[in-house]
Amino acid sequence: MLSSQPALPANQAFVVQFRPPAPDGSPPYNGRIEHLVSGQAACFHSLEELLAFMVRVLTDVQRPSGAD
């Protein structure tokens, strides 16, 4: 039986683009992320920044309308 809810909701989808690693061997977590539904985007320079953006956007998406 098919579910009316998609297994992977579009409002939780992101595109993550990584820049090539720097020659100095610094961590490869450097690039840009965009939330597909809202269009919010950010550059990140660490894994922590990448994850923080995702948590912030997903928290906003899951908040009921008018809950500000």
MOPAC internal coordinates of N, CA, C and O (Angstrom, degrees):
PM7 1SCF
backbone

  N    0.0000 0     0.00 0     0.00 0    0    0    0
  C    1.4546 1     0.00 0     0.00 0    1    0    0
  C    1.5259 1   109.41 1     0.00 0    2    1    0
  O    1.2310 1   120.17 1   -44.80 1    3    2    1
  N    1.3080 1   117.28 1   135.20 1    3    2    1
  C    1.4505 1   121.82 1   179.92 1    5    3    2
  C    1.5209 1   110.73 1   -82.97 1    6    5    3
  O    1.2310 1   121.12 1   -39.98 1    7    6    5
  N    1.3185 1   115.46 1   140.02 1    7    6    5
  C    1.4566 1   121.21 1   177.69 1    9    7    6
  C    1.5205 1   109.48 1   -89.26 1   10    9    7
  O    1.2310 1   120.39 1   -32.25 1   11   10    9
  N    1.3369 1   116.86 1   147.75 1   11   10    9
  C    1.4681 1   119.82 1   177.68 1   13   11   10
  C    1.5253 1   111.24 1   -76.11 1   14   13   11
  O    1.2310 1   120.02 1   161.47 1   15   14   13
  N    1.3289 1   117.56 1   -18.53 1   15   14   13
  C    1.4669 1   122.50 1   177.73 1   17   15   14
  C    1.5258 1   108.95 1   -95.79 1   18   17   15
  O    1.2310 1   119.67 1   -51.58 1   19   18   17
  N    1.3334 1   118.24 1   128.42 1   19   18   17
  C    1.4662 1   118.96 1   176.40 1   21   19   18
  C    1.5333 1   110.20 1   -65.78 1   22   21   19
  O    1.2310 1   120.88 1   -31.85 1   23   22   21
  N    1.3202 1   115.92 1   148.15 1   23   22   21
  C    1.4675 1   120.84 1   179.25 1   25   23   22
  C    1.5210 1   110.91 1   -62.97 1   26   25   23
  O    1.2310 1   120.38 1   146.61 1   27   26   25
  N    1.3128 1   116.88 1   -33.39 1   27   26   25
  C    1.4653 1   122.19 1   179.90 1   29   27   26
  C    1.5232 1   108.64 1  -125.39 1   30   29   27
  O    1.2310 1   119.96 1   -87.73 1   31   30   29
  N    1.3378 1   117.68 1    92.27 1   31   30   29
  C    1.4630 1   121.17 1  -176.40 1   33   31   30
  C    1.5297 1   112.78 1   -60.87 1   34   33   31
  O    1.2310 1   120.83 1   -40.38 1   35   34   33
  N    1.3198 1   116.02 1   139.62 1   35   34   33
  C    1.4666 1   121.70 1  -178.87 1   37   35   34
  C    1.5195 1   112.19 1   -63.72 1   38   37   35
  O    1.2310 1   119.73 1   151.76 1   39   38   37
  N    1.3420 1   118.11 1   -28.24 1   39   38   37
  C    1.4600 1   119.19 1  -178.64 1   41   39   38
  C    1.5253 1   112.22 1   -73.65 1   42   41   39
  O    1.2310 1   120.45 1   179.85 1   43   42   41
  N    1.3339 1   116.75 1    -0.15 1   43   42   41
  C    1.4541 1   120.99 1   176.36 1   45   43   42
  C    1.5358 1   111.43 1  -116.23 1   46   45   43
  O    1.2310 1   120.84 1  -161.24 1   47   46   45
  N    1.3332 1   116.00 1    18.76 1   47   46   45
  C    1.4627 1   121.03 1  -176.94 1   49   47   46
  C    1.5281 1   111.88 1  -100.26 1   50   49   47
  O    1.2310 1   121.17 1   -40.70 1   51   50   49
  N    1.3166 1   115.36 1   139.30 1   51   50   49
  C    1.4625 1   123.19 1   179.65 1   53   51   50
  C    1.5201 1   109.47 1  -131.14 1   54   53   51
  O    1.2310 1   121.03 1   -26.19 1   55   54   53
  N    1.3280 1   115.63 1   153.81 1   55   54   53
  C    1.4564 1   122.03 1   167.24 1   57   55   54
  C    1.5224 1   105.78 1  -110.68 1   58   57   55
  O    1.2310 1   120.99 1   -51.94 1   59   58   57
  N    1.3230 1   115.72 1   128.06 1   59   58   57
  C    1.4697 1   120.73 1   179.48 1   61   59   58
  C    1.5214 1   107.66 1  -119.79 1   62   61   59
  O    1.2310 1   121.31 1   -54.49 1   63   62   61
  N    1.3209 1   115.10 1   125.51 1   63   62   61
  C    1.4600 1   121.46 1   179.57 1   65   63   62
  C    1.5270 1   107.98 1  -116.78 1   66   65   63
  O    1.2310 1   121.10 1   -58.62 1   67   66   65
  N    1.3361 1   115.49 1   121.38 1   67   66   65
  C    1.4657 1   120.53 1   179.36 1   69   67   66
  C    1.5192 1   110.00 1   -97.99 1   70   69   67
  O    1.2310 1   121.07 1   -41.45 1   71   70   69
  N    1.3246 1   115.56 1   138.55 1   71   70   69
  C    1.4642 1   120.55 1   174.36 1   73   71   70
  C    1.5278 1   108.16 1   -81.34 1   74   73   71
  O    1.2310 1   120.32 1   -24.28 1   75   74   73
  N    1.3147 1   116.99 1   155.72 1   75   74   73
  C    1.4653 1   119.09 1   176.78 1   77   75   74
  C    1.5355 1   110.38 1   -59.80 1   78   77   75
  O    1.2310 1   119.80 1   -33.94 1   79   78   77
  N    1.3184 1   117.98 1   146.06 1   79   78   77
  C    1.4673 1   119.99 1   179.23 1   81   79   78
  C    1.5245 1   111.34 1   -60.69 1   82   81   79
  O    1.2310 1   121.13 1   -34.69 1   83   82   81
  N    1.3234 1   115.45 1   145.31 1   83   82   81
  C    1.4651 1   121.05 1   177.89 1   85   83   82
  C    1.5282 1   109.28 1   -71.14 1   86   85   83
  O    1.2310 1   120.39 1   -30.53 1   87   86   85
  N    1.3342 1   116.87 1   149.47 1   87   86   85
  C    1.4633 1   120.54 1  -179.45 1   89   87   86
  C    1.5360 1   113.21 1   -62.40 1   90   89   87
  O    1.2310 1   120.38 1   158.08 1   91   90   89
  N    1.3397 1   116.89 1   -21.92 1   91   90   89
  C    1.4632 1   118.90 1  -178.04 1   93   91   90
  C    1.5313 1   112.68 1   -77.19 1   94   93   91
  O    1.2310 1   119.95 1   178.41 1   95   94   93
  N    1.3429 1   117.70 1    -1.59 1   95   94   93
  C    1.4480 1   120.80 1   177.92 1   97   95   94
  C    1.5158 1   114.33 1    82.60 1   98   97   95
  O    1.2310 1   120.00 1  -165.97 1   99   98   97
  N    1.3407 1   117.61 1    14.03 1   99   98   97
  C    1.4615 1   119.61 1   178.18 1  101   99   98
  C    1.5300 1   109.57 1   -64.51 1  102  101   99
  O    1.2310 1   120.02 1   -19.59 1  103  102  101
  N    1.3380 1   117.57 1   160.41 1  103  102  101
  C    1.4697 1   119.91 1  -176.94 1  105  103  102
  C    1.5256 1   112.45 1   -54.40 1  106  105  103
  O    1.2310 1   120.25 1   -35.29 1  107  106  105
  N    1.3235 1   117.12 1   144.71 1  107  106  105
  C    1.4647 1   121.50 1  -174.84 1  109  107  106
  C    1.5224 1   114.58 1   -80.04 1  110  109  107
  O    1.2310 1   119.63 1  -173.20 1  111  110  109
  N    1.3228 1   118.32 1     6.80 1  111  110  109
  C    1.4614 1   120.39 1  -177.62 1  113  111  110
  C    1.5233 1   110.39 1   -86.43 1  114  113  111
  O    1.2310 1   121.30 1  -102.49 1  115  114  113
  N    1.3173 1   115.11 1    77.51 1  115  114  113
  C    1.4463 1   122.06 1  -176.81 1  117  115  114
  C    1.5310 1   106.65 1  -145.10 1  118  117  115
  O    1.2310 1   120.53 1   -56.99 1  119  118  117
  N    1.3409 1   116.59 1   123.01 1  119  118  117
  C    1.4539 1   117.83 1  -179.76 1  121  119  118
  C    1.5028 1   112.61 1   171.97 1  122  121  119
  O    1.2310 1   121.40 1    34.66 1  123  122  121
  N    1.3412 1   114.93 1  -145.34 1  123  122  121
  C    1.4640 1   122.01 1  -175.13 1  125  123  122
  C    1.5165 1   108.24 1  -139.14 1  126  125  123
  O    1.2310 1   121.00 1   -35.98 1  127  126  125
  N    1.3466 1   115.70 1   144.02 1  127  126  125
  C    1.4586 1   122.04 1   176.92 1  129  127  126
  C    1.5169 1   108.94 1  -129.13 1  130  129  127
  O    1.2310 1   120.61 1   -36.44 1  131  130  129
  N    1.3299 1   116.43 1   143.56 1  131  130  129
  C    1.4611 1   121.08 1   177.71 1  133  131  130
  C    1.5221 1   108.98 1  -137.35 1  134  133  131
  O    1.2310 1   121.33 1   -45.79 1  135  134  133
  N    1.3367 1   115.06 1   134.21 1  135  134  133
  C    1.4604 1   121.25 1   174.55 1  137  135  134
  C    1.5214 1   106.86 1   -83.64 1  138  137  135
  O    1.2310 1   120.52 1   -55.91 1  139  138  137
  N    1.3319 1   116.62 1   124.09 1  139  138  137
  C    1.4632 1   120.14 1  -171.20 1  141  139  138
  C    1.5204 1   113.79 1   -65.02 1  142  141  139
  O    1.2310 1   119.23 1   139.45 1  143  142  141
  N    1.3056 1   119.08 1   -40.55 1  143  142  141
  C    1.4607 1   120.80 1  -174.72 1  145  143  142
  C    1.5255 1   112.32 1   -75.96 1  146  145  143
  O    1.2310 1   120.10 1   133.49 1  147  146  145
  N    1.3301 1   117.41 1   -46.51 1  147  146  145
  C    1.4669 1   120.40 1  -175.37 1  149  147  146
  C    1.5280 1   113.29 1   -87.94 1  150  149  147
  O    1.2310 1   120.28 1   157.67 1  151  150  149
  N    1.3244 1   117.07 1   -22.33 1  151  150  149
  C    1.4598 1   120.29 1  -176.53 1  153  151  150
  C    1.5178 1   113.54 1    81.40 1  154  153  151
  O    1.2310 1   120.15 1  -179.39 1  155  154  153
  N    1.3395 1   117.33 1     0.61 1  155  154  153
  C    1.4682 1   119.45 1   177.07 1  157  155  154
  C    1.5273 1   108.45 1   -62.58 1  158  157  155
  O    1.2310 1   120.98 1   -41.24 1  159  158  157
  N    1.3255 1   115.74 1   138.76 1  159  158  157
  C    1.4595 1   119.97 1  -177.52 1  161  159  158
  C    1.5169 1   109.43 1  -141.94 1  162  161  159
  O    1.2310 1   121.41 1   -23.12 1  163  162  161
  N    1.3236 1   114.91 1   156.88 1  163  162  161
  C    1.4635 1   120.44 1   178.21 1  165  163  162
  C    1.5207 1   109.15 1  -157.22 1  166  165  163
  O    1.2310 1   121.55 1   -27.39 1  167  166  165
  N    1.3166 1   114.63 1   152.61 1  167  166  165
  C    1.4566 1   120.67 1   170.05 1  169  167  166
  C    1.5155 1   107.10 1   -91.97 1  170  169  167
  O    1.2310 1   120.22 1   -32.76 1  171  170  169
  N    1.3203 1   117.18 1   147.24 1  171  170  169
  C    1.4592 1   120.90 1   177.92 1  173  171  170
  C    1.5212 1   109.13 1  -132.24 1  174  173  171
  O    1.2310 1   121.64 1   -27.43 1  175  174  173
  N    1.3318 1   114.47 1   152.57 1  175  174  173
  C    1.4570 1   120.97 1  -177.62 1  177  175  174
  C    1.5237 1   111.44 1  -127.90 1  178  177  175
  O    1.2310 1   121.18 1  -171.07 1  179  178  177
  N    1.3439 1   115.36 1     8.93 1  179  178  177
  C    1.4674 1   120.52 1   177.28 1  181  179  178
  C    1.5184 1   108.25 1  -158.86 1  182  181  179
  O    1.2310 1   121.23 1   -17.99 1  183  182  181
  N    1.3054 1   115.24 1   162.01 1  183  182  181
  C    1.4507 1   120.33 1   176.89 1  185  183  182
  C    1.5326 1   110.07 1   -62.97 1  186  185  183
  O    1.2310 1   120.40 1   144.42 1  187  186  185
  N    1.3197 1   116.84 1   -35.58 1  187  186  185
  C    1.4609 1   121.36 1   179.32 1  189  187  186
  C    1.5339 1   111.13 1   -62.63 1  190  189  187
  O    1.2310 1   119.96 1   136.87 1  191  190  189
  N    1.3431 1   117.69 1   -43.13 1  191  190  189
  C    1.4677 1   121.26 1   178.30 1  193  191  190
  C    1.5285 1   110.59 1   -64.54 1  194  193  191
  O    1.2310 1   120.02 1   139.14 1  195  194  193
  N    1.3195 1   117.57 1   -40.86 1  195  194  193
  C    1.4585 1   122.12 1   178.61 1  197  195  194
  C    1.5288 1   110.34 1   -60.01 1  198  197  195
  O    1.2310 1   120.76 1   129.50 1  199  198  197
  N    1.3290 1   116.15 1   -50.50 1  199  198  197
  C    1.4605 1   120.45 1  -178.37 1  201  199  198
  C    1.5197 1   112.13 1   -67.76 1  202  201  199
  O    1.2310 1   119.82 1   143.53 1  203  202  201
  N    1.3256 1   117.94 1   -36.47 1  203  202  201
  C    1.4630 1   121.01 1   178.92 1  205  203  202
  C    1.5356 1   110.62 1   -62.41 1  206  205  203
  O    1.2310 1   120.11 1   138.73 1  207  206  205
  N    1.3228 1   117.40 1   -41.27 1  207  206  205
  C    1.4605 1   121.04 1   177.82 1  209  207  206
  C    1.5244 1   110.07 1   -61.70 1  210  209  207
  O    1.2310 1   120.59 1   133.97 1  211  210  209
  N    1.3290 1   116.48 1   -46.03 1  211  210  209
  C    1.4608 1   120.35 1  -178.90 1  213  211  210
  C    1.5329 1   111.48 1   -62.24 1  214  213  211
  O    1.2310 1   120.29 1   136.12 1  215  214  213
  N    1.3149 1   117.06 1   -43.88 1  215  214  213
  C    1.4656 1   120.97 1   179.47 1  217  215  214
  C    1.5235 1   110.42 1   -62.57 1  218  217  215
  O    1.2310 1   120.48 1   135.41 1  219  218  217
  N    1.3385 1   116.68 1   -44.59 1  219  218  217
  C    1.4642 1   120.60 1  -179.30 1  221  219  218
  C    1.5229 1   111.13 1   -61.54 1  222  221  219
  O    1.2310 1   120.12 1   132.88 1  223  222  221
  N    1.3107 1   117.38 1   -47.12 1  223  222  221
  C    1.4626 1   121.06 1  -178.26 1  225  223  222
  C    1.5304 1   110.35 1   -66.69 1  226  225  223
  O    1.2310 1   119.72 1   135.81 1  227  226  225
  N    1.3125 1   118.13 1   -44.19 1  227  226  225
  C    1.4602 1   120.25 1  -179.20 1  229  227  226
  C    1.5243 1   111.57 1   -65.88 1  230  229  227
  O    1.2310 1   120.27 1   146.07 1  231  230  229
  N    1.3173 1   117.08 1   -33.93 1  231  230  229
  C    1.4649 1   120.56 1   175.79 1  233  231  230
  C    1.5239 1   109.78 1   -64.62 1  234  233  231
  O    1.2310 1   120.15 1   136.78 1  235  234  233
  N    1.3307 1   117.32 1   -43.22 1  235  234  233
  C    1.4624 1   121.54 1   178.24 1  237  235  234
  C    1.5301 1   111.71 1   -63.69 1  238  237  235
  O    1.2310 1   120.48 1   139.37 1  239  238  237
  N    1.3215 1   116.68 1   -40.63 1  239  238  237
  C    1.4689 1   122.54 1  -177.65 1  241  239  238
  C    1.5338 1   109.90 1   -66.62 1  242  241  239
  O    1.2310 1   120.16 1   142.94 1  243  242  241
  N    1.3186 1   117.31 1   -37.06 1  243  242  241
  C    1.4643 1   120.82 1  -175.94 1  245  243  242
  C    1.5267 1   112.72 1   -85.10 1  246  245  243
  O    1.2310 1   120.04 1   168.20 1  247  246  245
  N    1.3426 1   117.53 1   -11.80 1  247  246  245
  C    1.4603 1   121.03 1   178.73 1  249  247  246
  C    1.5143 1   109.42 1   -71.87 1  250  249  247
  O    1.2310 1   120.06 1   -47.63 1  251  250  249
  N    1.3318 1   117.49 1   132.37 1  251  250  249
  C    1.4750 1   119.46 1   178.50 1  253  251  250
  C    1.5296 1   111.49 1   -60.65 1  254  253  251
  O    1.2310 1   120.04 1   -31.71 1  255  254  253
  N    1.3022 1   117.54 1   148.29 1  255  254  253
  C    1.4640 1   122.34 1   178.42 1  257  255  254
  C    1.5171 1   110.31 1   -59.94 1  258  257  255
  O    1.2310 1   120.70 1   -41.44 1  259  258  257
  N    1.3495 1   116.27 1   138.56 1  259  258  257
  C    1.4430 1   121.58 1   178.66 1  261  259  258
  C    1.5129 1   113.73 1    79.88 1  262  261  259
  O    1.2310 1   120.13 1  -168.83 1  263  262  261
  N    1.3438 1   117.36 1    11.17 1  263  262  261
  C    1.4696 1   120.66 1  -178.55 1  265  263  262
  C    1.5147 1   112.16 1   -90.90 1  266  265  263
  O    1.2310 1   119.43 1  -165.78 1  267  266  265
  N    1.3229 1   118.69 1    14.22 1  267  266  265
  C    1.4738 1   121.20 1  -178.22 1  269  267  266
  C    1.4748 1   112.41 1   -73.37 1  270  269  267
  O    1.2310 1   120.10 1   180.00 1  271  270  269

